[in-house]
Amino acid sequence: MPEPRVPGDGGNDLELACGEPVSPRELDLGVREFDCDCGDAHGVVMDVHPLGRFVPESMADVLRATVEPADEFDEFTTAHLMGMVIEEFPGQVASADCSDDGDVGYSAIWITDFDSRELHEVTVELLVELMEHAMSHAGDDDAMAEFEEQMLQFDVSEFVETYRREREFESEDDRAV
């Protein structure tokens, strides 16, 4: 028989894709990855994490200015990016709405079946696909050809490695380079 729970008691565990449970209350705002009891590391994203976690702030600015979400949000956010990840990898992302739990510091959390490095590469690849889709609707064949040429030279793994090294944060007030 299930145990009764009091709202906000931290008893709402999230079942991960690996089958292990984790309480959102166990993960503070600074967590980007954690070692699970299953033996794997899982990437963690919260709605309060900026897009600059994955791409330079200048690119995040362009995404916010040009992508018009079809929901209640005014601009493209980390929540939209994680929606793209869920769509691409159904069953590999566990998520929870924590908006009723004022003790966690965030409203939504996503925990992936892959580690934070792989998650970073996945998000960059999805953003490149989004940009390519947008370029295809621009109606400028020359711009599309130039974009495709640049993407042939773009190495996602190398970008992620460099970006992760250069954006190392020293405090919660630091911003991506």
C-alpha positions in Angstrom: 0.0 0.0 0.0 1.4 3.4 -0.9 2.4 5.7 1.9 0.4 8.9 2.3 2.3 12.1 1.5 2.0 15.6 2.6 2.3 18.2 -0.2 5.8 19.7 -0.2 7.2 16.9 2.0 9.9 16.1 -0.6 8.4 12.7 -1.2 7.7 13.1 -4.9 10.6 11.1 -6.3 11.3 11.3 -10.0 11.8 7.9 -11.7 14.8 8.2 -14.0 15.1 6.4 -17.4 17.5 4.0 -15.7 14.8 3.1 -13.2 16.3 4.7 -10.1 14.3 7.2 -8.1 15.7 10.7 -7.2 14.1 13.4 -5.2 14.3 16.9 -6.8 15.0 18.2 -3.3 18.4 16.3 -3.4 19.6 18.4 -6.3 20.5 22.0 -5.7 20.8 24.8 -8.3 24.5 24.2 -8.9 24.1 20.6 -10.0 24.7 19.9 -13.7 25.3 16.2 -13.3 25.2 13.6 -10.6 26.4 10.0 -10.2 23.4 7.7 -9.9 23.1 4.5 -7.9 22.7 2.8 -11.3 26.4 3.5 -11.9 26.0 6.1 -14.6 26.2 9.9 -14.5 23.0 11.8 -15.5 22.8 15.3 -16.8 20.6 17.7 -14.9 19.0 20.9 -16.2 16.7 23.3 -14.4 14.5 26.0 -15.8 16.7 28.6 -14.0 19.8 27.5 -16.0 20.4 30.0 -18.7 20.8 29.1 -22.4 24.3 30.4 -21.9 25.0 27.1 -20.2 25.1 25.5 -23.7 25.9 28.3 -26.1 27.5 31.7 -26.0 25.3 34.4 -24.7 25.4 36.2 -28.1 23.8 33.1 -29.6 21.3 32.8 -26.8 20.3 36.5 -27.5 19.7 35.7 -31.1 17.6 32.7 -30.2 15.5 34.7 -27.8 15.1 37.5 -30.4 14.2 35.3 -33.3 12.4 32.2 -32.1 8.7 32.9 -31.4 7.5 30.2 -29.0 3.9 28.9 -29.5 3.2 29.0 -25.7 2.9 31.4 -22.8 6.6 32.2 -22.8 7.7 35.5 -24.3 11.0 34.2 -25.6 12.9 31.0 -26.3 14.1 29.5 -23.0 15.9 26.5 -21.5 12.5 24.9 -21.2 12.0 25.0 -25.0 15.5 23.6 -25.5 14.7 20.7 -23.2 11.4 20.2 -24.9 13.5 19.7 -28.1 15.7 17.1 -26.3 12.6 15.2 -25.0 11.1 15.2 -28.5 14.3 13.8 -30.0 15.0 11.3 -27.1 11.6 10.2 -25.8 12.0 8.0 -22.7 15.5 9.2 -22.0 14.6 12.4 -20.1 12.7 12.4 -16.8 11.1 15.7 -15.8 9.2 17.2 -13.0 7.1 20.3 -12.3 8.4 21.6 -9.0 6.5 24.9 -9.1 4.5 24.0 -6.0 7.7 23.3 -4.0 9.1 26.6 -2.9 12.1 25.0 -1.2 13.9 23.8 -4.3 14.5 27.2 -6.0 13.4 26.1 -9.5 10.1 25.3 -11.2 11.1 22.6 -13.6 13.8 19.9 -13.7 15.0 17.6 -16.4 17.3 14.6 -15.8 18.7 12.8 -18.8 19.8 9.3 -19.3 23.1 10.6 -20.6 25.8 12.6 -18.8 26.1 16.4 -19.0 28.8 16.3 -21.7 26.6 14.2 -24.0 23.6 16.4 -23.1 25.6 19.5 -24.1 26.5 18.0 -27.5 22.8 17.0 -28.0 21.6 20.5 -27.3 24.1 22.1 -29.6 23.2 19.6 -32.4 19.5 20.4 -31.9 20.1 24.2 -32.0 22.1 23.8 -35.2 19.2 21.9 -36.7 16.8 24.6 -35.5 19.0 27.3 -37.2 19.2 25.2 -40.4 15.4 24.9 -40.4 15.1 28.7 -40.0 17.6 29.3 -42.7 15.6 27.1 -45.1 12.6 29.3 -44.6 14.5 32.5 -45.2 14.3 32.2 -49.0 17.9 33.2 -49.5 19.7 30.4 -51.4 23.1 32.1 -51.0 22.7 32.4 -47.3 21.6 28.8 -47.0 24.5 27.6 -49.0 26.9 29.6 -46.9 25.3 28.3 -43.7 25.6 24.7 -45.0 29.3 25.3 -45.9 30.0 26.6 -42.4 28.2 23.7 -40.8 30.4 21.3 -42.7 33.3 22.8 -40.9 31.6 23.0 -37.5 32.7 20.2 -35.1 30.1 19.9 -32.3 32.5 17.9 -30.1 35.3 20.4 -30.4 32.9 23.3 -29.8 31.5 21.7 -26.7 35.0 20.9 -25.4 36.2 24.5 -25.9 33.0 26.1 -24.6 33.0 23.9 -21.5 36.6 24.8 -20.8 36.2 28.5 -21.4 32.9 29.0 -19.6 34.0 27.5 -16.3 32.1 29.5 -13.7 33.7 30.6 -10.4 30.6 32.0 -8.8 26.9 32.1 -9.3 27.3 35.7 -10.7 29.6 34.7 -13.5 28.2 34.6 -17.1 29.2 32.6 -20.1 32.0 34.0 -22.2 
